[in-house]
Amino acid sequence: MDRDLLGRPPTRRRRIDWLAKVAKGQTTCQSHGSASSACLDRRDLSLPVRNEDLTHLAASQARLPLPSPKVALASCTRGCCPARLREWLFWHLAKGIRLFLLRWEGAMTPEQEEVIRDLRDRGRLILLESSLQGKTSSSFQRVMTRQIKFVHHAIRAARARRCDFLLHLDDDELLFSETDSIPALLRRFLGSSKRCVHFENLEAVFPFEMQTDRPFSRQRTRFRKNFQVLYCNGKSAANLTAGEVYASGVHHFCRHDRSFEEADPKFGLHDETAGCSHPACCIQERSAFVLHFDSPSFVEWRDKFALRAQASMSQLDEEELQQFPFKRASVEAFTKVKKVPRQKQIYRHWRCLPGRKEEEFHPRITGSSLEAAFQRLLSQVRVEFA
């Protein structure tokens, strides 16, 4: 039976008239670490996500068995800002992720440490690799190479912890289903021979903001279906119950370990440039999407591409810049332009609403629907612990 984010079967969900409870003054105060000890009021049921929300959610889930299958999430993050890290962890924890396996690059601030502390203490989050001095290259190819090698490490770690699936996402991506939890999405592939469960991606476009404490949950965000400026070949989960499985680039998984091998015609679609698409390995799950929130504010775009611009680019990196005009313009903003008004203009053009004339947005998945989903999950947690 599927359970809600607190681990309860839907038929056992308690009905709580929260507003009446507030009106009668029946709430209690609790202090959790660095969180405010103020009593919850109506504003406290709203976004953004706070550190104690992660603590409460993990505590709630610990009281009852989590749903099967057991799903881990692997991600390489370069100093993910605390607001994004909180929302990213909360969403996937609420949607059924059992274990987070992270490669952390760059120095970790006390605020970032505070975000992940409780999940680490509970064994729900593991810093599987780290490069805390920030000396790793930010060139496109070097980043992808590190991701592939890390995913192979994460596959071994997930197997050792008896996980059934390993989802590979970046820290600016959410796996979104309008109806199902992540374990429910993957359950039918348990024991299947398919190594790769693939999800189409949609690209977020935002109102212009200098910075934001709600990178994923803003009402006015829209999602591009076409003319995406970063990538359009989705992301995947590895089926660890299907036998040997390897990363096939950063977008797919495969039964063959081919990411760092020269293409060989005998492998056919297993050796596709964009990653394995062979039907013996890959199947598309069409009831969910990866929502890609690259650079959800000007500050995050600036920090990301200022590092990119400092990297030594290989021939493959130069080819990527030619293939993706957004990436080329963003790198040039810090190598040729260097003027803030022009940088803002570049960021607005490629990543902000109203978008470009040729774009189409998804008709149902919107910032409003995602904000409402976040709000429902958050309210359940805060009402439970009020």
C-alpha positions, 0 to 999 in steps of 0.5 A: 500500500502506498503511504503519504510522506509521513509513512502513513497509509492514506486511509489512516490519515488524521484529519486536523482542523489546523486553523481552528487549532490555532484560533483556540490557542492549542499549539505548543512550542518546540525548539529544534537546533538553530530553528526558531522556537516561535509557535507556528501561525498561519505564515509558518505553514507557508514556504520556504522550507526550513532546516527543521522541516527536514528534521521533522520529515526524517523523524516521521518517516523513521517511525514506520517502514518506508515504501518499497522499492528502496531508491537512492539518489546520487548527485555531484554538487559544487557548493549548492546554496543552502536554500536550494539544498533545503528544497531539493532534499525536502522534495526528494525525501518527501517523495520517497528517496531513502538515501542521498549519496553526494559528491561535494565540491568546494568548501562547505559553510556552517549553514550548509553543514546545518542543512545536512547534519540531521540527515547525515546523523540518521544515515539518510545522507552520505558524503561519499566523496568530497573535494572541499578545497574547490580545486577541481576544474569546472570545464564541461568535460571534466565535470561530466567525467567526475559525474560518471566516475562518481555514479559508478562509485555510488552504484557500488555504495547503493548496492552495499546498502541494498538499494533497488534503484539509483536515481542520478540527478543534479542539485538543480533538478527535481523528479516530478510526478503528478500522481506517484511517489518515486518508489511507486514510479519504479516499482514495476521495474523490480526484477526487470531486465531493463537497466535504465528507467529514463525520464524526459526533462523540462527546463524551468524559466523564471521571473528575473530575480537577483537571488531567491530563497525559493529556487524550486517553488515559485509560482510564476515559473514555467517549463519549456517543452522545446528549444531548451538551452541546456539539454533535452535528453532527460535523466535516468534511474539505474535498476540495480535488480537487473544485474550489472549496470553502468553509467552511460554518459550522464543521462543514461545507464547501460549493461555495458561499461562504455562511457570512456571507450571509443565507439564500436559499431558492434555495440550499436545503440549501446554506444550512442553519443548521448548515452545508451538508448538500446531497447534491451537496456532502456525504457522511458517512464512517461508519467514523470519528468525531470524538472531542470532549474539551472541558474534559478537566480542571477547570482547563481548564474553568475557564480556558476559561469564565472567558474566555468569561464576560469576553466581551461577548455579542451577541444570537446569543451569548445565544441560544446560551446558551439553547440549550446549558444546559451553556454557560449554567451554565458562564458563570454559574459565573464571573458569578453563582456564583464559588464554587469548590465550586459551580464543581466541582459544575457541571463534574462534572454536565455533563462528568464520569462517571458521566454523566446517566441518559439518556445512552448510551455507545458500546459499542466506542470507550472510553477503554481502546480509545483508550489502547491505540491510543495505547500501540501507536503510542507503543511503535512509536516508542520501540522504533524509537529505543531 
